[in-house]
């Protein structure tokens, strides 16, 4: 995926700021706002690693044992009406609920990604 960095179990989104002539990153999937920047890709990666380590140190000092954001397992998905209809029909013909069908599709896509 473009514009994403990975370090340990963390990911960060990255954008380029033309005004600052720098790459700006933000750690995603945590309950805090942690950003970092670099003039080059090498600097950006190092800044991401340092920001992640600093965040983990902060969590240890504050007694936060789960630094990643927790997820409930519930989310809304907005798709066009025809795709919704086709997915519902496919799920029903396979003997599944729409939720089970979507869950299986996501699991299958994640398996292909790794």
DSSP file (Angstrom, degrees, kcal/mol; ACC not computed):
  #  RESIDUE AA STRUCTURE BP1 BP2  ACC     N-H-->O    O-->H-N    N-H-->O    O-->H-N    TCO  KAPPA ALPHA  PHI   PSI    X-CA   Y-CA   Z-CA
    1    1 A X    >         0   0    0      0, 0.0     3,-0.7     0, 0.0     2,-0.1   0.000 360.0 360.0 360.0 139.1    0.0    0.0    0.0
    2    2 A X  T 3   +     0   0    0      1,-0.2    12,-0.1    11,-0.0     3,-0.1  -0.388 360.0  17.5 -74.2 151.7    1.3    3.4   -0.8
    3    3 A X  T 3  S+     0   0    0      1,-0.2    11,-2.1    10,-0.1     2,-0.4   0.761  96.1 115.2  62.5  30.3    2.0    6.1    1.8
    4    4 A X  E <   -A   13   0A   0     -3,-0.7     2,-0.3     9,-0.2     9,-0.2  -0.998  45.0-163.5-131.9 132.9    2.2    3.6    4.7
    5    5 A X  E     -A   12   0A   0      7,-2.3     7,-2.0    -2,-0.4     2,-0.4  -0.847   7.1-153.9-109.4 151.7    5.2    2.7    6.8
    6    6 A X  E     +A   11   0A   0     -2,-0.3     2,-0.3     5,-0.2     5,-0.2  -0.984  18.2 166.2-126.8 137.6    5.5   -0.3    9.1
    7    7 A X  E >   -A   10   0A   0      3,-2.4     3,-2.6    -2,-0.4     2,-0.1  -0.913  66.9 -42.9-151.0 122.9    7.6   -0.8   12.2
    8    8 A X  T 3  S-     0   0    0     -2,-0.3    -1,-0.0     1,-0.3    41,-0.0  -0.379 124.5 -25.4  51.4-126.3    7.1   -3.6   14.7
    9    9 A X  T 3  S+     0   0    0     -3,-0.1     2,-0.3    -2,-0.1    -1,-0.3   0.174 121.6  95.4 -98.1  18.4    3.3   -3.9   15.1
   10   10 A X  E <   -A    7   0A   0     -3,-2.6    -3,-2.4    58,-0.0     2,-0.3  -0.783  52.0-164.0-111.9 151.7    2.7   -0.2   14.1
   11   11 A X  E     -AB   6  28A   0     17,-0.6    17,-2.5    -2,-0.3     2,-0.4  -0.923   4.8-162.4-126.3 157.6    1.7    1.5   10.9
   12   12 A X  E     -AB   5  27A   0     -7,-2.0    -7,-2.3    -2,-0.3     2,-0.3  -0.999  15.2-133.4-139.3 142.1    1.9    5.1    9.9
   13   13 A X  E     -AB   4  26A   0     13,-2.3    13,-2.1    -2,-0.4     2,-0.4  -0.700  25.5-156.3 -89.6 149.3    0.3    7.1    7.2
   14   14 A X  E     + B   0  25A   0    -11,-2.1     2,-0.3    -2,-0.3    11,-0.2  -0.984  15.1 175.8-132.8 137.1    2.6    9.5    5.3
   15   15 A X  E     - B   0  24A   0      9,-2.7     9,-3.3    -2,-0.4     2,-0.5  -0.948  27.6-124.5-132.7 156.4    1.9   12.6    3.3
   16   16 A X  E     - B   0  23A   0     -2,-0.3     2,-0.7     7,-0.2     7,-0.2  -0.897  16.2-153.1-103.0 129.6    4.2   15.0    1.5
   17   17 A X  E  >> - B   0  22A   0      5,-3.1     5,-1.6    -2,-0.5     4,-1.4  -0.888   7.6-171.0-101.9 109.0    4.0   18.7    2.5
   18   18 A X  T  45S+     0   0    0     -2,-0.7    -1,-0.2     1,-0.2     5,-0.0   0.884  87.3  55.8 -65.5 -37.3    5.1   20.8   -0.4
   19   19 A X  T  45S+     0   0    0      1,-0.2    -1,-0.2    -3,-0.1    -2,-0.0   0.894 118.8  32.2 -62.1 -40.1    5.0   23.9    1.8
   20   20 A X  T  45S-     0   0    0      2,-0.2    -1,-0.2    19,-0.0    -2,-0.2   0.565  99.7-135.0 -91.1 -10.4    7.4   22.3    4.3
   21   21 A X  T  <5 +     0   0    0     -4,-1.4     2,-0.3     1,-0.2    -3,-0.2   0.929  69.4 108.6  50.5  48.7    9.3   20.3    1.7
   22   22 A X  E   <S-B   17   0A   0     -5,-1.6    -5,-3.1     2,-0.0     2,-0.4  -0.982  75.3-111.6-148.8 156.4    9.0   17.4    4.1
   23   23 A X  E     -BC  16  38A   0     15,-3.1    15,-1.9    -2,-0.3     2,-0.5  -0.792  32.4-157.6 -87.2 133.6    7.3   14.1    4.6
   24   24 A X  E     -BC  15  37A   0     -9,-3.3    -9,-2.7    -2,-0.4     2,-0.3  -0.959  11.5-172.7-116.2 129.5    4.8   14.1    7.5
   25   25 A X  E     -BC  14  36A   0     11,-3.3    11,-2.0    -2,-0.5     2,-0.4  -0.855  11.4-165.4-122.4 157.7    3.8   10.9    9.2
   26   26 A X  E     -BC  13  35A   0    -13,-2.1   -13,-2.3    -2,-0.3     2,-0.3  -0.987  25.8-122.2-141.8 130.3    1.2    9.9   11.8
   27   27 A X  E     -B   12   0A   0      7,-2.7     7,-0.4    -2,-0.4     3,-0.3  -0.571  34.4-153.9 -71.4 129.6    1.1    6.7   13.7
   28   28 A X  E     +B   11   0A   0    -17,-2.5   -17,-0.6    -2,-0.3     3,-0.1  -0.673  63.8  36.4-103.6 157.6   -2.3    5.0   13.1
   29   29 A X  S    S+     0   0    0      1,-0.3    40,-3.6    -2,-0.2     2,-0.3   0.722  89.9 106.2  78.3  22.1   -4.3    2.6   15.2
   30   30 A X  B    S-D   68   0B   0     -3,-0.3    -1,-0.3     2,-0.3    38,-0.2  -0.853  76.0-119.7-126.9 166.6   -3.4    4.1   18.6
   31   31 A X  S    S+     0   0    0     36,-0.6     2,-0.3    -2,-0.3    37,-0.1   0.238  91.9  63.2 -91.0  14.3   -5.4    6.2   21.1
   32   32 A X  S    S-     0   0    0     -5,-0.1     2,-0.7     2,-0.0    -2,-0.3  -0.836  85.2-112.8-128.0 166.5   -3.0    9.1   20.9
   33   33 A X        +     0   0    0     -2,-0.3     2,-0.5    -7,-0.0    -5,-0.1  -0.919  40.7 169.1-103.6 113.1   -1.8   11.5   18.2
   34   34 A X        +     0   0    0     -2,-0.7    -7,-2.7    -7,-0.4     2,-0.3  -0.978   5.0 173.4-127.3 117.5    1.8   10.9   17.4
   35   35 A X  E     +C   26   0A   0     -2,-0.5     2,-0.3    -9,-0.2    -9,-0.2  -0.790   5.5 176.0-121.4 166.4    3.3   12.5   14.3
   36   36 A X  E     -C   25   0A   0    -11,-2.0   -11,-3.3    -2,-0.3     2,-0.3  -0.953   8.4-157.7-158.4 166.6    6.8   12.7   12.9
   37   37 A X  E     -C   24   0A   0     -2,-0.3     2,-0.3   -13,-0.2   -13,-0.2  -0.976   7.4-175.4-151.6 164.8    8.6   14.1    9.9
   38   38 A X  E     -C   23   0A   0    -15,-1.9   -15,-3.1    -2,-0.3     6,-0.1  -0.977  30.3-135.2-159.7 151.5   11.6   13.9    7.7
   39   39 A X  S    S+     0   0    0     -2,-0.3     2,-0.3   -17,-0.2    -1,-0.1   0.725  95.7  26.6 -79.8 -23.0   13.2   15.6    4.7
   40   40 A X  S  > S-     0   0    0    -17,-0.1     4,-2.6     1,-0.1     5,-0.2  -0.844  88.4-105.6-132.1 169.0   14.0   12.2    3.1
   41   41 A X  H  > S+     0   0    0     -2,-0.3     4,-2.6     2,-0.2     5,-0.2   0.906 122.0  52.6 -62.1 -41.0   12.6    8.8    3.2
   42   42 A X  H  > S+     0   0    0      2,-0.2     4,-2.1     1,-0.2    -1,-0.2   0.934 111.6  45.2 -60.5 -47.4   15.6    7.6    5.3
   43   43 A X  H  > S+     0   0    0      1,-0.2     4,-2.7     2,-0.2    -2,-0.2   0.899 112.3  53.0 -61.7 -41.2   15.0   10.5    7.8
   44   44 A X  H  X S+     0   0    0     -4,-2.6     4,-2.4     2,-0.2    -2,-0.2   0.924 109.0  48.2 -61.9 -45.8   11.2    9.7    7.8
   45   45 A X  H  X S+     0   0    0     -4,-2.6     4,-2.3     2,-0.2    -1,-0.2   0.912 113.1  47.7 -62.5 -42.8   11.7    6.0    8.6
   46   46 A X  H  X S+     0   0    0     -4,-2.1     4,-2.5     1,-0.2    -2,-0.2   0.915 111.5  50.3 -64.2 -42.7   14.2    6.9   11.4
   47   47 A X  H  X S+     0   0    0     -4,-2.7     4,-2.7     2,-0.2    -2,-0.2   0.875 109.4  52.3 -63.3 -37.2   11.8    9.5   12.8
   48   48 A X  H  X S+     0   0    0     -4,-2.4     4,-2.5     2,-0.2    -2,-0.2   0.931 110.2  47.6 -63.4 -46.3    8.9    6.9   12.7
   49   49 A X  H  X S+     0   0    0     -4,-2.3     4,-2.5     1,-0.2    -2,-0.2   0.919 114.2  46.9 -61.4 -43.6   11.0    4.4   14.6
   50   50 A X  H  X S+     0   0    0     -4,-2.5     4,-2.4     2,-0.2    -2,-0.2   0.903 112.2  49.7 -65.8 -41.3   12.0    7.0   17.2
   51   51 A X  H  X S+     0   0    0     -4,-2.7     4,-2.3     2,-0.2    -2,-0.2   0.890 112.1  49.0 -64.3 -39.4    8.4    8.2   17.5
   52   52 A X  H  X S+     0   0    0     -4,-2.5     4,-2.6     2,-0.2    -2,-0.2   0.933 112.4  46.6 -65.7 -46.5    7.2    4.6   18.0
   53   53 A X  H  X S+     0   0    0     -4,-2.5     4,-2.3     1,-0.2    -2,-0.2   0.897 112.9  50.3 -63.3 -39.7    9.8    3.9   20.6
   54   54 A X  H  X S+     0   0    0     -4,-2.4     4,-2.4     2,-0.2    -1,-0.2   0.908 111.0  49.0 -64.1 -42.2    9.0    7.1   22.4
   55   55 A X  H  X S+     0   0    0     -4,-2.3     4,-2.5     2,-0.2    -2,-0.2   0.916 111.0  49.6 -63.2 -43.9    5.3    6.3   22.4
   56   56 A X  H  X S+     0   0    0     -4,-2.6     4,-2.3     2,-0.2    -2,-0.2   0.896 110.6  50.4 -63.3 -40.0    6.0    2.8   23.8
   57   57 A X  H  X S+     0   0    0     -4,-2.3     4,-2.5     2,-0.2    -1,-0.2   0.918 109.6  51.1 -62.4 -44.1    8.1    4.3   26.5
   58   58 A X  H  X S+     0   0    0     -4,-2.4     4,-2.0     1,-0.2    -2,-0.2   0.923 109.9  50.0 -57.3 -46.3    5.3    6.7   27.3
   59   59 A X  H  X>S+     0   0    0     -4,-2.5     5,-3.0     1,-0.2     4,-0.6   0.906 110.1  50.0 -61.1 -42.8    2.8    3.8   27.5
   60   60 A X  H ><5S+     0   0    0     -4,-2.3     3,-0.9     1,-0.2    -1,-0.2   0.925 111.5  48.4 -61.5 -45.0    5.2    1.8   29.9
   61   61 A X  H 3<5S+     0   0    0     -4,-2.5    -1,-0.2     1,-0.2    -2,-0.2   0.838 114.6  45.6 -65.1 -33.2    5.6    4.9   32.2
   62   62 A X  H 3<5S-     0   0    0     -4,-2.0    -1,-0.2    -5,-0.2    -2,-0.2   0.440 114.6-114.5 -90.2  -0.4    1.8    5.4   32.3
   63   63 A X  T <<5 +     0   0    0     -3,-0.9     2,-0.9    -4,-0.6    -3,-0.2   0.777  61.0 154.3  72.8  26.2    1.0    1.8   32.8
   64   64 A X      < +     0   0    0     -5,-3.0    -1,-0.2    -6,-0.2     3,-0.2  -0.794  17.6 179.0 -89.0 109.0   -0.8    1.4   29.5
   65   65 A X  S    S+     0   0    0     -2,-0.9     2,-0.5     1,-0.2    -1,-0.2   0.638  72.1  50.6 -89.8 -14.4   -0.4   -2.3   28.7
   66   66 A X        +     0   0    0      1,-0.1    -1,-0.2    -7,-0.1     4,-0.1  -0.803  61.3 173.1-123.3  88.7   -2.3   -2.2   25.4
   67   67 A X        +     0   0    0     -2,-0.5   -36,-0.6    -3,-0.2     2,-0.2   0.714  56.5  84.4 -72.3 -19.4   -0.8    0.7   23.3
   68   68 A X  B    S-D   30   0B   0    -38,-0.2   -38,-0.3     1,-0.1   -39,-0.1  -0.537  92.9 -99.7 -81.5 150.1   -2.8   -0.2   20.2
   69   69 A X        -     0   0    0    -40,-3.6     2,-0.3    -2,-0.2    -1,-0.1  -0.407  38.4-126.6 -62.9 140.2   -6.4    1.0   19.8
   70   70 A X        -     0   0    0     -4,-0.1     2,-0.4    -2,-0.1    -1,-0.1  -0.680  19.7-148.8 -90.3 149.3   -9.0   -1.5   20.7
   71   71 A X        -     0   0    0     -2,-0.3     0, 0.0     1,-0.1     0, 0.0  -0.930  11.0-150.0-120.3 142.3  -11.7   -2.4   18.2
   72   72 A X        -     0   0    0     -2,-0.4     3,-0.1     2,-0.3    -1,-0.1   0.703  39.7-118.3 -82.8 -21.3  -15.2   -3.5   19.0
   73   73 A X  S    S+     0   0    0      1,-0.3     2,-0.4     0, 0.0    -2,-0.0   0.416  82.8 106.7  93.0  -1.5  -15.7   -5.6   15.9
   74   74 A X        +     0   0    0      2,-0.0    -1,-0.3     0, 0.0     2,-0.3  -0.937  37.7 149.2-112.9 133.7  -18.6   -3.4   14.8
   75   75 A X        -     0   0    0     -2,-0.4     2,-0.4    -3,-0.1     0, 0.0  -0.980  40.0-119.5-157.2 152.9  -18.3   -1.0   11.9
   76   76 A X        -     0   0    0     -2,-0.3     2,-0.5     2,-0.0    -2,-0.0  -0.748  22.6-158.8 -93.4 140.7  -20.5    0.5    9.2
   77   77 A X        -     0   0    0     -2,-0.4     2,-0.7     2,-0.0    -2,-0.0  -0.983   2.4-155.6-121.4 126.9  -19.7   -0.1    5.6
   78   78 A X        +     0   0    0     -2,-0.5     2,-0.3     6,-0.0    -2,-0.0  -0.903  27.9 153.0-105.1 116.8  -21.0    2.2    2.8
   79   79 A X        -     0   0    0     -2,-0.7    -2,-0.0     1,-0.0     2,-0.0  -0.873  50.0 -82.2-133.0 166.3  -21.3    0.6   -0.6
   80   80 A X     >  -     0   0    0     -2,-0.3     4,-2.2     1,-0.1     3,-0.3  -0.355  42.7-111.4 -73.0 157.2  -23.5    1.3   -3.5
   81   81 A X  H  > S+     0   0    0      1,-0.2     4,-2.5     2,-0.2     5,-0.2   0.833 114.4  52.7 -59.2 -38.6  -27.0   -0.2   -3.5
   82   82 A X  H  > S+     0   0    0      2,-0.2     4,-2.7     1,-0.2    -1,-0.2   0.908 109.6  48.2 -68.1 -40.4  -26.4   -2.6   -6.4
   83   83 A X  H  > S+     0   0    0     -3,-0.3     4,-2.5     2,-0.2     5,-0.2   0.907 111.6  51.4 -63.8 -40.8  -23.3   -4.1   -4.7
   84   84 A X  H  X S+     0   0    0     -4,-2.2     4,-2.4     2,-0.2    -2,-0.2   0.932 111.5  47.2 -58.9 -47.7  -25.3   -4.4   -1.5
   85   85 A X  H  X S+     0   0    0     -4,-2.5     4,-2.3     1,-0.2    -2,-0.2   0.931 113.0  47.9 -61.4 -47.2  -28.0   -6.2   -3.3
   86   86 A X  H  X S+     0   0    0     -4,-2.7     4,-2.5     1,-0.2    -1,-0.2   0.894 112.7  48.5 -63.5 -40.2  -25.6   -8.6   -5.1
   87   87 A X  H  X S+     0   0    0     -4,-2.5     4,-2.7     2,-0.2    -1,-0.2   0.911 111.0  50.5 -66.3 -41.6  -23.7   -9.4   -1.9
   88   88 A X  H  X S+     0   0    0     -4,-2.4     4,-2.3    -5,-0.2    -2,-0.2   0.909 112.7  46.6 -62.6 -42.1  -27.0  -10.1    0.0
   89   89 A X  H  X S+     0   0    0     -4,-2.3     4,-2.6     2,-0.2    -2,-0.2   0.928 113.1  48.6 -65.9 -45.4  -28.2  -12.4   -2.8
   90   90 A X  H  X S+     0   0    0     -4,-2.5     4,-1.3     2,-0.2    -2,-0.2   0.920 112.1  49.3 -61.3 -44.2  -24.8  -14.2   -2.9
   91   91 A X  H  <>S+     0   0    0     -4,-2.7     5,-3.1     1,-0.2     3,-0.4   0.935 112.1  48.1 -59.7 -47.0  -24.8  -14.6    0.9
   92   92 A X  H ><5S+     0   0    0     -4,-2.3     3,-1.4     1,-0.2    -2,-0.2   0.902 109.4  52.1 -63.1 -41.8  -28.3  -16.0    0.9
   93   93 A X  H 3<5S+     0   0    0     -4,-2.6    -1,-0.2     1,-0.3    -2,-0.2   0.761 110.4  49.6 -68.2 -22.1  -27.6  -18.5   -1.9
   94   94 A X  T 3<5S-     0   0    0     -4,-1.3    -1,-0.3    -3,-0.4    -2,-0.2   0.423 119.8-111.4 -92.2   0.4  -24.6  -19.7    0.0
   95   95 A X  T < 5S+     0   0    0     -3,-1.4     2,-0.3    -4,-0.3    -3,-0.2   0.759  78.3 120.0  77.8  25.1  -26.7  -20.1    3.2
   96   96 A X      < -     0   0    0     -5,-3.1    -1,-0.3    -6,-0.2     2,-0.2  -0.781  64.8-113.5-117.9 161.1  -24.9  -17.3    5.0
   97   97 A X     >  -     0   0    0     -2,-0.3     4,-2.2     1,-0.1     5,-0.1  -0.475  36.6-109.5 -79.1 164.4  -25.9  -14.0    6.5
   98   98 A X  H  > S+     0   0    0      1,-0.2     4,-2.6     2,-0.2     5,-0.2   0.895 121.0  54.4 -62.8 -38.8  -24.6  -10.8    4.9
   99   99 A X  H  > S+     0   0    0      1,-0.2     4,-2.7     2,-0.2    -1,-0.2   0.930 109.2  46.7 -59.4 -45.9  -22.4  -10.3    8.0
  100  100 A X  H  > S+     0   0    0      1,-0.2     4,-2.4     2,-0.2    -1,-0.2   0.889 111.9  51.7 -64.1 -38.9  -20.9  -13.8    7.6
  101  101 A X  H  X S+     0   0    0     -4,-2.2     4,-2.1     2,-0.2    -2,-0.2   0.929 112.4  44.5 -62.7 -46.5  -20.4  -13.2    3.9
  102  102 A X  H  X S+     0   0    0     -4,-2.6     4,-2.5     2,-0.2     5,-0.2   0.909 112.1  52.7 -66.0 -42.4  -18.5   -9.9    4.5
  103  103 A X  H  X S+     0   0    0     -4,-2.7     4,-2.6    -5,-0.2    -2,-0.2   0.927 110.6  47.6 -57.7 -46.1  -16.5  -11.4    7.3
  104  104 A X  H  X S+     0   0    0     -4,-2.4     4,-2.5     1,-0.2    -1,-0.2   0.891 110.9  51.4 -63.9 -40.2  -15.4  -14.3    5.0
  105  105 A X  H  X S+     0   0    0     -4,-2.1     4,-2.3     2,-0.2    -1,-0.2   0.904 111.6  47.1 -64.3 -41.3  -14.5  -11.9    2.2
  106  106 A X  H  X S+     0   0    0     -4,-2.5     4,-2.5     2,-0.2    -2,-0.2   0.932 112.5  49.2 -66.2 -45.3  -12.4   -9.8    4.5
  107  107 A X  H  X S+     0   0    0     -4,-2.6     4,-2.1     1,-0.2    -2,-0.2   0.915 111.8  49.5 -59.3 -42.9  -10.6  -12.9    5.9
  108  108 A X  H  X S+     0   0    0     -4,-2.5     4,-1.8     1,-0.2    -1,-0.2   0.914 111.5  48.4 -63.6 -43.2   -9.9  -14.1    2.4
  109  109 A X  H  X S+     0   0    0     -4,-2.3     4,-1.5     1,-0.2    -1,-0.2   0.893 111.0  50.5 -65.3 -39.6   -8.5  -10.8    1.3
  110  110 A X  H  X S+     0   0    0     -4,-2.5     4,-0.9     1,-0.2    -1,-0.2   0.867 108.1  52.9 -67.1 -36.1   -6.3  -10.5    4.4
  111  111 A X  H >< S+     0   0    0     -4,-2.1     3,-0.5     1,-0.2    -1,-0.2   0.892 109.4  49.1 -64.6 -38.7   -5.0  -14.1    3.7
  112  112 A X  H 3< S+     0   0    0     -4,-1.8    -1,-0.2     1,-0.2    -2,-0.2   0.802 105.1  59.4 -69.4 -28.9   -4.1  -13.1    0.2
  113  113 A X  H 3<        0   0    0     -4,-1.5    -1,-0.2     1,-0.2    -2,-0.2   0.740 360.0 360.0 -72.7 -22.8   -2.3   -9.9    1.4
  114  114 A X    <<        0   0    0     -4,-0.9    -1,-0.2    -3,-0.5    -2,-0.2   0.400 360.0 360.0-109.3 360.0    0.1  -11.9    3.6
